Amino acid sequence: MLLKKSFAEDTINGVQIGGGTVAFQNVKLNVYSFYTDGILIDTGANSLQHLFRPFFNKLDIKKVLITHYHEDHTGCAAYLQNDYQLPVYMDRMMIPYCETKADYPLYRKLFWGKRKPFRAEPANETFHSDNAVWRAVKTPGHAADHLAYLNQETGQLFTGDLYCQTKTKVVLKEESMPVMIDSLEKILTYDFEEVFCSHAGWLGNGRTALKEKLDYLLNLQGNILNLHEKGMKADQIKSELFPKKYPITLFSFGEWDSIHIVNSIIGNKNG
């Protein structure tokens, strides 16, 4: 498999951004790591470690925050911990999983590499950096352990994979759209404007973007439930609402698929 990899850096409103890209045929995936006020948020993928290292080396990192356990966010955590003796913090739920060897499908290992074991500590709901007070907000949906981090001094919100894009078409099998809706409603009660997303990058109109995603998911949920009540089955609803075929569905052997959106909404109603 011939993967093309690239890296870019930027600084926006005091936040230093490192972004790596992995591309194969029609599949192109970006992942970002953010640094501000002594804190690094997410570490990128192990397959991009050689590109992220020069970025990390220039930073005065005091602690590492992880938004969730997925390998594109935790891939360089072991490197930062072992080479720099940095403390790593994340939601307690997946800490035991991250202490073991990576266990996820081969295609993800080809894209993101094998995440090496690391030791994390539970993130406190509130904590300090050099010049600010932060809040860790539980925002599950994409992953059960997902956290968003709010810098209460600057109003900058680091959302991991809570946003990614407005009109979600395919999701991982583990994702829950009703839980995602709850998390979006929750995060919008906080005071912020800027959003730093681990896949979309900087969103200057972040609050608006998250509100638009919430509105899209609420409308989508209503449409799915309406079609289900009319007697349509999940695969029929998928064909009706998501007729396009996405390369990631084939490439991931169905781990990424529109059907998971439909199933999570119907399952939540029935459950």
N, C-alpha and C positions, 0 to 999 in steps of 0.2 A: 504494500500500500504506500503510495507516494503522497505524503502529507506536506502541504506548504505551511510554513509557520512565519509569523512576523510579530513585531513589537513596536509600540509607539508610546511616547510620554507626553504629558501636558500638565499644566498647573492652572486651576480655575478657582478663584476666590479663596486662595490659601490652601486648597487641597491638591496634593500632588497625585497624579493619576498615571498608573502603568497599565497598559492594555496589550494582551496577547491574542493572536488570532490563529486558529487552526482551520485549514481549508482542504477539502477533498471533493473533487468533482463539483456537484451542485450544493454541497453542504459546507457552509462557512459558519464557524462559531467563534464569538468573541468572549473574552473574560477579562475583567478589570480588577485591579487592586488599588486601594485608596490609602493615602497617608495624610494625616493632619495632627498637629499638636502632640507628637510623640506616639500616636496610635496608628497601627496598620490594620486596615479592615479587609479581610480576605487575602489569600496568598497566591491565587492563581493555580495553574495546573502543573503537575510534576513534569509533563511532557514539554512545558515551556520554561522550566526552571533555569536553563542556561540563558534565556532571554530576560527573565525577571531578575536574575542575580545582580547585574549592574545597577538596576533600579533600586533594589533593596540596599545595596552597599553604600549608596549615597544618602541614605536616610538615617536619622537619629531615632530609631524605633525603641520605645520603652515597653510596649505590650502589643500583642496581636489579638485581634478580635475576629471571630469566625461567625458568619451569619448562619451557616448550616453545614452539615457534614459532607455534602456532595464533593466529589474529588476535584472538580474544577475550582473549588473555593478553598480546599484544604491541602492541595497537592504539594505546596512548598512549606507547609507548617513544620514538618520534621526537620527540614534544612534550617529554617530560622531558629528552631528550638535547639538543635544540636550544635550548629555553628556559632550562634550568637547568644545562646542561653536565655532566650526570650520567653517570658510567660505567655501562654496561649489560653484564651478564654472563649467559651461557647456555651450553649444550653447544655445542661447536665444530661439530657436524654441520650445523646449519641456519643458521649465521652467514652464508654467502654468499647463501642464499635471502632472508634478511631484509634484505640490502643492496639488494635489487631491489624493483620495484613488486609489489604484492600480486597473486598469481595463484591464485585459488580461485573456486568457483562463484558465480554472481550472487546466489543466495538468501542465501549467507553474507555477501556484501557489503551486502545490504539489511538484514540483522540487525545485523551487527557493524561495518559500514563498511569503507572501504578502508584497510588497514594501510599507513602510509607507510614508506619505507625508513629503516632505522637501522643504526648500526654497533655491533656487540657484540664483547666480548672473551670468550675461553674461560673458563668458571668453573673455578677450582681445586677439587680434591677437598676440601681444607680451606682455610678463610679466616677472617678476623677481622672482627667488628663492634666497636663501642665497648667492649662489656663481655662479649663471648662469643666462643667458637670455634665455627665452623659446619662442617658436612660436607655436600657435594653428593653425593647418591647417585643413580647411574644407575638409572632405573626405566622402561625402555621398555615398550611394549605399546599404550598409547593413541596414542603418537607415538614415532618411533624415537629422537628426541633428548631424551626426557623425563627431567627431574631432579626429585628431591625434596630439600628443604633442611631439615636438622636443626640446631636450636640446641642444642648440647650442654650449654650452661649451664642452660637452662630445661627441656629435654626436650620442647620444642614442635616438631612436625613439620609442614612445609608441603608438601602432597602434590600440588599442581596438580590434574591430572585422574586421578590414580591411583585415587582412591576414587569420587567423584561420587554413587554410590548403591550399596547392597548388591546388589540383584538386577538386574543389567544385562540389559536386554531388547533394546536396539538399540545398534549401534556404528557408527562410521565404517568405510568400506571399508578404510582403511589399518591398522586396528587388528588386533592379534593376541592372542587370549585365552591361548594357551599362554605367550607372552612375558609377558603381564600376570600370569599365575599365578607365573612365576619372579620377577617384580619384587615381588609381594606377599610371597612367601616370603622374599626378600632383605631387604625393609624391616622385616619383623617380627623380624629378628635384632638390630635396633638398640634402644636404650633410649629409649622415649618413651611418653607416654600421650595427651596432647592432640594433636589433628590439626586443621589449618586447611586446608580443601579449597576450591579455587577456584570450586566450584559449589555445594557443600553448606554452605559456611561453617564455623563452629566445631563440632567434635565433641569434647565433653569426655571421652567414652569412645572415643577414636579408635583405640586399639589393638584394642579389642573389635570396632569397626566394620570395620576392615581384615581382622581374622581371620574375621569373618562373611562378608565378600565373598570371601575366599580359599576358604572352605569351600563357598560357593555355586558358585563357578566350577569347583572340583574336582568337585563333584557333577554340575554341568551337563556338564562335559567327559566324565565317565564315561557319562552318559546318551546323549550324542551319539555317542560311539564305539560304544556297545552297539547303538544303532539302526542305525548304519552297517554294523556287522558282520553285522546281520540282513538286509542288502540294501537298506535304505532309502536313497534319494537325498537330496541336501542339501535340496531344496525340500520333500520329504516330511517330513524331520526338522524343518524350520522350522515347517511346518503343525502337526506333532504337539506340539512344545514351545513354540512361540510363536504361538498361534492369533489373538491380538489384533492388530488393525491400528493402527499408531501414526501420528498426523498428520505427524510429522517425516519418516516414510518417503516419504509422498506429496509433501510440501513440498520435500524435498531431492532428488527424482527418484531415490531409491534410494541416495543416498550414505550415508544412515543407514538401516540395515536389520538385522533379526535374522539374515538369511541370512549376513551377514559373520561372525557368531559361529560359525555352523555350519561355514562354509567354512574359517575359520582353524584350527579344531580338526581337521577332516578333513585339510586340507592339511598340517598339521604332522605328522600320523601318516604320511601318504603320502610326505612329503618326507624 
